[in-house]
Amino acid sequence: MSTVDSSRAVLTVGELLERGELEVTAIAGQTGLARAINVPRIQKPGLALTGWPEQLHPHRVLVLGGTEIDYLADQPPARTIGIETLMNSEPACVVVCRGNTPPPELRTACEVAGVPLLISTLVTADFIAAVTAWMGDRLAASTELHGVLMDVNGIGVLLLGKSGIGKSETALDLVVRGHRLVADDVIKIRAKAGTLVGRGAGILGHHMEIRGLGIINIEDLYGVAAVRAAKKIELVVELHEWADLQGGEEYDRLGFDDKHEHILDVNVPKIRIPVRPGRNLATLIEVAARNQLLKLQGTHSARAFRDQLHAAMEAEAAATTMDAVE
């Protein structure tokens, strides 16, 4: 597997202001807009407003709803303790929802500490849902791989193999058969909730480099139905020259045991296909995708055949034993 880069993104508070769907504006602490957000989870203060800081974690988006603002407004003696506790937790920023007006003491504390104080017109639940989804996407672990990503019969197939093995030519054959190209050459992959989602890298779009033809645009040649922007990766197909595996190692001929490719802490089902003249790789990959779809639906053809074979052998052995007894 050829890895280009692997990283975990970092957000800044300033990027929150650029998201129109969050409906936020900064009213204090603008000197801290470069503060980093590195955890895709928000923080609600809860008991921290009473001076109990154990549940607070640093560098998170701290969200105050109507209940918290009302509490600070109605409890003047505790207001100083609550705000001091919030600031000591070193939040990335403080967001007040529903367009509520924060107490002047909170605004002053944020200004002094350089912690951005933001106001969102969204209700608290809507803001939390929107910002959590966005941060989860942006802060997901990511990597880039050299390969080709295809949608074959609804299964996201990642083709890997050394340069010149025929990945792009095989992908082009699949496109001609009616399957869809996601990306060629550099695949940007993000891990989301235990799954991997791949897409093309920037300007490459849906272009392909085919030796002897040059660079072609699949969308222009075959239409928008031949491409898609992103796809969940559900199967890795590694292409090898037949002579690559020597010294006792053999290709899987039975398929009883499933192999996996480990990418960004996610295990993806994997098969290795030997490449030699006369083998129709596109057909093999189509069958592999259909077989993977069957496995996802609970049908493992190789294991089912093995079980039937064992049952037949046991029945034959039992019959032989009965004949011997008689």
Phi, psi and omega in degrees: 000129181261114181260130177274312184197146176224129185201165173241125185291159174232131177263159171243157180299325180302330180291335176298323182292340182274352181269103183300327183290345179274342176052054182245149173224150180264132180241353178196160176067029183297342178293345181257018182295344177271002179298141186274144170245115183240008177232125184279043178224143178273171178230127171258137189291320180055232183293348179300333179293343178263004180099013181257098192269356191301330184276353182274143178237142183288160171065029176246163175282118182265121186250128176245124177261192182299322181297315181294319180294319177297320180297313180296326181288326186269352183237071183305319181295325183272350185300315182297316180296315181298314181293320179297320178297318179298315182291326180293340179281357178054058178291155175294320177195169176240128180242124176258122186266174179061018180067019180295153177269119180287156178298147180304327181296324179291319179297318179294317181298319179294321179296315182293318183277352183070029177259117182301132174252117185246148176243129176243138178279352180287152172292157189303313183298319180293320179296315181299317180297316183291314184288326179293317178297317182293314179295321179300322178288314184288327184264005179295144176302141183220160176206170175231135181235151170275124180171200177225135178246126183234154168256106183245111181055034179086356179259129177283113184249121178260115180268124178238161180154162183292161181301134178088002182286339178113022181297311184292320179296320177295319178296320178297319176299321178294321178298316179299329180279357176108005178271175192240136177272133173261309181198150177236144176082282181251121181251121175271123185238134175237143176267126181225114175050046177081007177234164179245135178238127181246151177208173179285165182256105170051237189291342181299324176052229181252036176274154177227145172254116180245119180300127183098335177252329185093207182270128178235155179252110185296321181295320179291322184283320189241357176092169185294338180287349182266000183225164170209157188283322184208160180202140172294133181272117184242351180205133174254128176244115180258122181267132179231144168293143187304324184283354183294327184260103179225181177076032175100341180278137182235157174285151180292123181251351184247322177081019180290318185259126180277136176256160183222151171254130183264110181231121178052045178065018177241131177269122180246133177307140187221141171231155178243125182245123177284140183252127173206159180305137177098346179274130179271094186294322181299317179296317179298320181289323174301315180294319179299319179294317178296319179295321177294322177298320176297318179298319179296333179269003175097008180249115178249099189301316183296315181290325177297319177297317179300316181295319178296320180296315179298319180297319179294319179295319179294320179295320180293320178296319179296318180295321178297319179297317178298319179296322180293322179294319181291000000 
